Amino acid sequence: MRNLDKLSIGIFGGSFNPAHDGHMHVASCGLRELALDRIWWITSKQNPLKNKQTEYNKRVNSIKSLGLKKRMEINHIERKMNIQYSIQMIKALKVRSPNTKFIFLMGADNLSQFTEWKSWKEITLLVPIAVVARPGYGLKSQLSPTARFLSNHRVPEHKAHTLKYKSPPTWTFITPPLNKNSSSAIRKDIANA
């Protein structure tokens, strides 16, 4: 693995089934508001919370079709290492690049169901978390069990750029102008076409 010492990298994982401009919105906000060096898009091999997914390469191609911005790239660690859970991926990244500052980036829809993830509390102890608001999930996600669990460790949005200097558990909630697109709506439109 190339030298990543002292870089700050946003880990943006998901099914991306398909990737859409709402995902790009989350990644772009993370890159800008957190002042990160890079964003890694990590496509899940098989999301354990979803029964059916489109084939991996098609989902990766949907990310490519967005035209990734400078300092964004696709990382295949989950597929290469046969990883199924985010906790495994985070641990692997931290072992491979111990001097890299990883920030776990997610949309607010994921924060709302984060307690369903394997070892979710351990994830909060391993990496800072940045949550980007999504339509319909602003207040709901900020009142979620995870948000309440981390309530004493929240970095105000106007200081989100300092998250990379903090030790976990720590998190922030970013509220840029919202993008209404979702993968489920796109799949529904395709099925109805």
Backbone bond lengths (Angstrom), bond angles and torsions (degrees), N, CA, C in turn:
res aa  C-N    CA-C-N  psi(-1)  N-CA   C-N-CA  omega(-1)  CA-C   N-CA-C  phi
1 M - - - 1.471 - - 1.524 108.62 -
2 R 1.302 115.98 137.27 1.463 120.08 -177.24 1.529 110.68 -63.68
3 N 1.310 116.33 164.57 1.452 121.49 -176.74 1.528 110.59 -70.38
4 L 1.310 115.41 116.40 1.458 121.58 -179.21 1.524 111.63 -114.73
5 D 1.338 116.76 10.82 1.463 121.15 -177.44 1.525 111.76 -50.26
6 K 1.306 114.31 131.98 1.463 124.34 172.74 1.533 113.98 68.93
7 L 1.323 117.68 5.86 1.457 119.26 175.45 1.529 109.84 -81.66
8 S 1.312 116.44 153.41 1.463 121.56 171.85 1.523 106.93 -109.01
9 I 1.339 115.16 123.66 1.460 120.78 -174.00 1.520 110.03 -127.22
10 G 1.313 115.59 127.30 1.451 121.03 174.62 1.512 109.88 -85.06
11 I 1.326 116.46 124.41 1.459 122.35 176.76 1.522 106.43 -91.54
12 F 1.312 116.36 112.27 1.460 121.47 -179.24 1.520 108.12 -116.92
13 G 1.316 115.99 93.04 1.451 121.58 -176.83 1.512 111.82 -101.30
14 G 1.323 115.31 159.35 1.449 119.73 176.51 1.506 112.17 169.85
15 S 1.319 115.08 176.13 1.459 121.01 176.86 1.523 110.47 -74.93
16 F 1.337 116.63 -36.43 1.465 122.37 -177.70 1.533 110.00 49.40
17 N 1.329 114.85 59.49 1.455 122.47 -171.13 1.523 112.64 -119.22
18 P 1.332 119.30 68.66 1.466 129.32 -0.23 1.529 110.92 -95.60
19 A 1.333 115.22 168.45 1.466 120.41 171.92 1.520 108.11 -70.18
20 H 1.323 116.76 146.83 1.466 121.20 -177.89 1.525 109.55 -147.12
21 D 1.329 116.68 178.45 1.460 119.57 -175.24 1.533 112.55 -67.53
22 G 1.323 118.83 -17.75 1.468 120.71 171.96 1.522 111.17 -66.08
23 H 1.344 116.31 -38.01 1.466 120.25 175.06 1.532 110.43 -66.30
24 M 1.339 114.75 -43.12 1.466 118.76 178.56 1.525 110.06 -61.47
25 H 1.312 116.50 -36.85 1.464 121.90 177.98 1.535 110.53 -60.29
26 V 1.339 116.81 -46.83 1.470 121.30 178.82 1.530 109.73 -62.23
27 A 1.341 117.30 -48.01 1.463 120.92 -178.67 1.527 111.62 -62.72
28 S 1.324 116.94 -42.68 1.466 121.06 -179.62 1.524 111.30 -65.25
29 C 1.323 116.80 -42.10 1.476 120.41 177.79 1.516 110.27 -62.51
30 G 1.339 115.99 -42.32 1.466 119.27 178.44 1.514 111.86 -61.35
31 L 1.321 116.13 -46.28 1.465 120.69 -179.99 1.523 110.70 -59.58
32 R 1.322 116.20 -46.00 1.468 121.79 -175.63 1.533 112.21 -75.59
33 E 1.314 117.67 -54.19 1.478 121.25 -172.73 1.519 113.13 -72.41
34 L 1.326 117.10 -27.66 1.464 120.51 -179.83 1.525 111.92 -94.64
35 A 1.328 117.21 -5.19 1.468 123.11 -178.92 1.532 110.52 53.32
36 L 1.342 115.43 50.95 1.462 121.18 -178.04 1.525 111.02 -86.72
37 D 1.332 114.66 156.33 1.461 119.88 175.87 1.524 111.27 -76.99
38 R 1.349 116.03 -35.58 1.460 120.81 -177.88 1.522 110.94 -152.00
39 I 1.326 114.28 161.19 1.463 122.17 168.78 1.523 106.77 -123.22
40 W 1.329 116.31 128.43 1.454 121.29 173.67 1.521 108.65 -103.89
41 W 1.311 116.95 121.07 1.457 123.48 172.39 1.527 106.25 -85.72
42 I 1.319 117.15 117.96 1.461 121.23 -178.39 1.529 108.41 -117.66
43 T 1.316 114.86 108.65 1.460 121.05 -178.99 1.524 109.29 -80.38
44 S 1.320 115.97 126.27 1.465 119.31 179.07 1.521 109.93 -66.72
45 K 1.323 114.56 140.32 1.458 119.70 176.54 1.525 109.08 -64.40
46 Q 1.323 116.38 -47.75 1.463 123.53 174.99 1.518 107.25 -155.34
47 N 1.312 116.62 111.83 1.460 120.95 179.67 1.519 108.76 -64.95
48 P 1.354 118.38 119.23 1.462 120.58 -177.57 1.531 113.73 -65.86
49 L 1.332 117.39 -16.25 1.466 120.48 -179.97 1.533 112.24 -93.66
50 K 1.336 116.75 0.65 1.470 120.21 -178.93 1.519 109.38 -126.39
51 N 1.318 116.13 134.71 1.463 121.15 -176.37 1.524 113.04 -74.20
52 K 1.303 116.30 -43.46 1.459 120.15 -172.09 1.522 110.16 -126.83
53 Q 1.322 116.04 134.07 1.455 120.69 177.48 1.519 109.89 -137.06
54 T 1.301 114.97 152.66 1.459 121.69 173.24 1.527 107.73 -67.17
55 E 1.317 116.08 154.68 1.459 122.11 -179.36 1.538 110.90 -54.56
56 Y 1.317 115.81 143.08 1.469 123.73 -173.27 1.529 112.81 -50.51
57 N 1.341 117.59 -52.03 1.472 120.08 -175.85 1.523 112.58 -62.42
58 K 1.314 117.69 -33.46 1.464 120.57 177.33 1.528 109.86 -66.44
59 R 1.323 116.85 -39.11 1.464 119.89 178.81 1.523 110.88 -68.47
60 V 1.327 117.22 -39.49 1.470 121.06 176.16 1.528 109.80 -62.96
61 N 1.334 116.62 -42.87 1.468 120.23 178.65 1.523 111.75 -62.83
62 S 1.341 116.90 -31.83 1.467 118.70 177.58 1.529 110.91 -67.11
63 I 1.331 116.86 -30.15 1.477 120.27 174.71 1.530 108.99 -69.35
64 K 1.321 116.01 -47.87 1.467 120.26 -179.91 1.524 111.78 -57.65
65 S 1.331 116.12 -36.84 1.466 120.04 -177.05 1.529 112.32 -66.33
66 L 1.326 117.01 -16.19 1.465 120.27 177.47 1.523 111.83 -73.61
67 G 1.338 116.29 -19.13 1.465 120.10 -176.54 1.515 109.48 74.32
68 L 1.325 116.30 75.04 1.462 120.45 -176.22 1.522 111.52 -56.04
69 K 1.302 114.55 139.21 1.461 121.14 -179.16 1.525 110.52 -76.43
70 K 1.299 114.71 166.15 1.461 121.08 175.42 1.523 108.41 -55.45
71 R 1.313 116.61 138.84 1.467 125.14 179.82 1.532 113.01 76.67
72 M 1.332 116.45 12.81 1.466 121.43 173.10 1.518 107.98 -117.30
73 E 1.335 116.32 140.24 1.455 120.28 176.98 1.526 109.99 -151.15
74 I 1.312 115.44 160.99 1.454 121.86 177.31 1.521 107.83 -92.09
75 N 1.326 116.17 133.48 1.455 122.15 178.78 1.533 107.36 -118.82
76 H 1.324 117.55 131.32 1.467 122.58 -175.32 1.523 112.68 -104.42
77 I 1.332 119.12 26.51 1.458 121.58 -174.86 1.525 112.54 -57.26
78 E 1.323 118.19 -40.44 1.466 119.09 -177.49 1.524 111.31 -64.00
79 R 1.310 116.61 -41.11 1.465 119.78 179.35 1.524 110.80 -71.45
80 K 1.331 117.56 -45.98 1.467 121.22 -177.29 1.528 112.09 -62.11
81 M 1.334 116.64 -36.03 1.466 120.57 -176.70 1.532 112.06 -101.53
82 N 1.330 117.01 9.15 1.463 121.94 179.85 1.533 111.76 53.16
83 I 1.320 114.91 48.32 1.465 122.61 -178.30 1.521 109.38 -95.39
84 Q 1.322 116.12 138.54 1.458 120.06 178.77 1.525 112.87 -109.43
85 Y 1.321 117.72 -29.59 1.464 121.20 -172.87 1.528 111.91 -114.59
86 S 1.320 115.18 147.45 1.474 120.92 179.87 1.519 111.58 -59.53
87 I 1.309 117.66 -37.57 1.471 120.30 179.90 1.524 110.55 -59.17
88 Q 1.340 117.68 -40.33 1.467 121.14 178.73 1.528 110.75 -66.00
89 M 1.329 115.67 -41.54 1.464 120.70 -179.16 1.530 110.68 -64.29
90 I 1.319 116.96 -44.45 1.462 120.94 -179.47 1.524 110.59 -62.86
91 K 1.311 116.45 -45.20 1.472 119.81 178.45 1.523 111.13 -61.23
92 A 1.329 117.15 -42.10 1.468 120.78 179.68 1.528 110.88 -63.31
93 L 1.334 117.17 -43.58 1.465 120.41 179.12 1.522 111.35 -62.86
94 K 1.321 116.99 -41.60 1.464 120.59 -178.10 1.523 111.57 -68.15
95 V 1.330 117.83 -32.65 1.468 121.08 176.58 1.526 109.93 -71.50
96 R 1.328 116.39 -43.59 1.466 120.95 -177.48 1.530 112.82 -71.34
97 S 1.326 116.77 -30.72 1.472 121.21 -176.43 1.529 109.56 -136.98
98 P 1.331 117.23 71.61 1.476 120.17 -173.79 1.529 114.98 -65.58
99 N 1.331 118.09 -19.72 1.469 120.25 -178.66 1.527 113.21 -100.68
100 T 1.322 115.89 7.44 1.459 120.88 176.62 1.519 108.29 -91.34
101 K 1.317 116.39 140.07 1.465 121.00 177.41 1.518 107.70 -95.41
102 F 1.334 116.55 105.39 1.454 122.10 178.92 1.514 110.53 -92.80
103 I 1.322 115.98 136.90 1.458 123.74 174.86 1.522 106.48 -120.31
104 F 1.322 117.17 127.66 1.459 121.42 179.24 1.519 107.99 -85.24
105 L 1.321 116.39 118.76 1.462 123.05 -174.76 1.524 109.72 -108.83
106 M 1.334 115.99 132.61 1.466 119.47 179.14 1.517 110.67 -150.28
107 G 1.325 114.55 158.86 1.450 120.44 171.54 1.513 109.34 -79.48
108 A 1.318 116.47 157.66 1.470 121.05 -177.28 1.519 112.25 -62.06
109 D 1.332 118.49 -25.60 1.463 120.54 176.82 1.527 110.77 -61.04
110 N 1.332 118.00 -34.45 1.467 120.96 177.70 1.513 112.25 -73.17
111 L 1.325 117.31 -35.39 1.463 119.41 178.19 1.523 110.52 -61.47
112 S 1.322 117.17 -35.87 1.461 121.33 -178.71 1.520 112.84 -62.30
113 Q 1.327 117.52 -28.30 1.469 119.99 -179.94 1.532 112.75 -118.64
114 F 1.315 116.44 20.33 1.465 122.06 -176.16 1.524 112.40 -61.84
115 T 1.324 118.65 -30.50 1.475 120.78 -179.51 1.531 111.55 -67.05
116 E 1.322 118.55 -11.83 1.464 121.90 176.13 1.529 111.65 -84.35
117 W 1.320 117.29 -11.64 1.459 121.30 -178.48 1.527 109.99 -75.78
118 K 1.317 115.75 147.86 1.463 121.23 176.53 1.533 109.59 -62.62
119 S 1.324 116.40 128.70 1.482 123.67 175.55 1.525 112.47 55.62
120 W 1.320 117.10 41.00 1.469 120.74 -176.00 1.529 112.17 -59.61
121 K 1.329 118.12 -38.44 1.463 119.40 179.45 1.527 111.10 -65.27
122 E 1.319 116.44 -38.20 1.470 120.33 178.48 1.522 111.00 -64.61
123 I 1.343 116.74 -37.94 1.465 120.32 176.90 1.521 109.80 -57.67
124 T 1.334 117.76 -42.50 1.471 121.02 -179.08 1.522 111.86 -65.11
125 L 1.324 117.08 -21.65 1.469 120.87 179.70 1.526 112.24 -90.45
126 L 1.340 116.77 -12.04 1.464 120.48 -177.12 1.521 114.10 -98.61
127 V 1.333 117.47 -33.86 1.465 120.42 -175.74 1.524 110.88 -142.66
128 P 1.322 117.07 145.41 1.470 119.51 169.75 1.528 108.81 -62.51
129 I 1.314 116.35 151.06 1.466 121.76 -177.72 1.521 109.49 -122.28
130 A 1.323 115.40 133.34 1.464 121.63 175.19 1.519 107.90 -118.67
131 V 1.319 115.65 127.01 1.457 122.09 -178.27 1.526 108.64 -114.18
132 V 1.333 116.03 129.81 1.459 121.21 178.38 1.528 108.11 -106.39
133 A 1.327 116.64 129.57 1.463 121.98 -178.29 1.526 110.96 -56.35
134 R 1.342 115.03 143.14 1.461 122.52 174.98 1.517 107.42 -129.00
135 P 1.310 118.66 151.10 1.466 120.55 -179.45 1.527 112.11 -54.85
136 G 1.323 115.49 131.21 1.455 121.09 178.29 1.515 114.72 83.97
137 Y 1.322 118.17 -3.01 1.464 120.51 -176.20 1.518 113.90 -124.29
138 G 1.330 118.98 10.49 1.460 120.56 -177.96 1.516 112.32 -61.23
139 L 1.315 117.09 -72.77 1.458 121.47 -177.89 1.515 111.38 -69.33
140 K 1.324 116.66 -40.97 1.467 120.99 -179.00 1.527 111.24 -55.62
141 S 1.322 117.02 -47.35 1.461 119.61 -178.62 1.524 112.04 -71.07
142 Q 1.334 116.99 -32.37 1.468 119.64 179.68 1.532 111.99 -73.18
143 L 1.328 116.69 -13.32 1.466 121.47 175.50 1.527 111.50 -105.77
144 S 1.311 116.92 6.95 1.469 121.76 -177.66 1.527 110.98 -67.69
145 P 1.334 117.04 161.33 1.473 120.14 177.46 1.529 112.93 -54.96
146 T 1.344 117.01 -37.74 1.469 119.57 179.82 1.524 110.84 -66.50
147 A 1.320 117.15 -44.51 1.468 120.75 179.18 1.525 110.38 -62.19
148 R 1.306 116.61 -40.20 1.474 119.31 177.85 1.525 110.58 -66.64
149 F 1.325 116.97 -40.97 1.463 121.98 178.70 1.533 111.03 -59.80
150 L 1.330 116.36 -36.76 1.468 121.70 -177.17 1.532 113.30 -99.84
151 S 1.315 117.69 11.41 1.469 121.24 -171.53 1.528 113.94 -55.32
152 N 1.303 118.49 -33.99 1.469 121.19 -178.81 1.529 112.99 -82.76
153 H 1.317 116.21 0.62 1.476 120.34 -175.69 1.528 112.30 -120.35
154 R 1.311 116.54 17.72 1.465 120.69 -175.51 1.525 111.54 -83.80
155 V 1.317 115.02 132.15 1.463 122.65 175.56 1.532 106.45 -93.82
156 P 1.335 118.06 128.42 1.474 119.31 179.40 1.524 111.31 -58.63
157 E 1.312 115.55 148.62 1.462 120.41 -176.46 1.523 112.21 -56.13
158 H 1.316 118.27 -38.78 1.476 119.26 -178.06 1.530 112.39 -68.55
159 K 1.354 116.25 -9.44 1.468 120.76 176.06 1.528 111.35 -114.21
160 A 1.334 117.28 17.73 1.470 121.48 -177.79 1.527 112.00 -54.25
161 H 1.328 116.76 -34.24 1.471 120.92 -179.09 1.535 112.53 -63.48
162 T 1.338 118.34 -14.72 1.471 121.07 179.00 1.521 112.63 -89.73
163 L 1.336 117.27 -6.02 1.466 120.80 -176.03 1.523 111.80 -56.02
164 K 1.316 116.83 -37.46 1.465 120.33 -177.26 1.533 113.16 -67.33
165 Y 1.312 116.87 -13.51 1.468 120.23 178.82 1.533 112.01 -97.11
166 K 1.309 117.08 -2.69 1.463 121.14 -175.05 1.519 110.90 -101.04
167 S 1.322 114.96 153.81 1.460 121.06 177.43 1.527 109.47 -94.77
168 P 1.332 116.17 142.33 1.461 118.72 178.85 1.538 111.28 -69.23
169 P 1.302 116.96 154.49 1.453 127.45 4.48 1.532 111.17 -79.29
170 T 1.305 115.57 131.75 1.461 122.22 174.53 1.525 108.28 -158.71
171 W 1.322 116.12 151.72 1.457 119.94 -178.57 1.512 110.57 -158.45
172 T 1.318 115.15 165.70 1.456 121.20 175.19 1.521 108.93 -144.15
173 F 1.315 115.42 159.03 1.464 122.22 178.18 1.526 107.42 -123.19
174 I 1.324 116.47 120.10 1.464 122.47 -176.35 1.530 108.83 -105.15
175 T 1.325 116.19 130.45 1.468 120.73 -177.37 1.533 111.72 -120.44
176 P 1.334 116.41 73.75 1.477 119.57 175.79 1.524 109.06 -78.75
177 P 1.319 118.64 176.39 1.464 119.59 169.93 1.529 108.62 -54.72
178 L 1.322 117.31 139.15 1.462 121.04 -170.59 1.527 112.88 -85.90
179 N 1.349 114.45 152.21 1.455 122.42 174.26 1.526 106.50 -116.35
180 K 1.329 117.65 124.22 1.460 122.12 -170.29 1.522 115.06 -84.75
181 N 1.316 120.21 -6.48 1.456 121.10 -176.36 1.521 112.34 -69.11
182 S 1.348 115.60 146.87 1.458 121.60 176.48 1.519 109.09 -143.55
183 S 1.340 116.50 152.59 1.464 121.06 179.97 1.515 111.22 -64.40
184 S 1.342 116.85 -40.31 1.465 119.23 -178.00 1.529 111.04 -63.58
185 A 1.333 117.83 -38.75 1.463 120.84 178.06 1.530 110.85 -66.13
186 I 1.337 116.80 -39.27 1.468 120.52 178.98 1.529 109.95 -65.49
187 R 1.353 117.52 -43.67 1.467 120.26 178.15 1.529 110.89 -61.76
188 K 1.335 116.80 -39.01 1.460 121.22 179.42 1.531 110.46 -64.71
189 D 1.337 116.70 -43.44 1.468 120.51 177.69 1.526 111.61 -60.96
190 I 1.331 116.55 -41.18 1.466 121.05 179.94 1.534 109.85 -65.34
191 A 1.338 116.76 -42.19 1.467 121.39 -179.17 1.521 111.16 -65.73
192 N 1.322 117.61 -32.51 1.464 121.99 -178.54 1.525 113.89 -86.44
193 A 1.339 116.36 -7.99 1.471 119.88 -177.78 1.520 111.74 -73.76
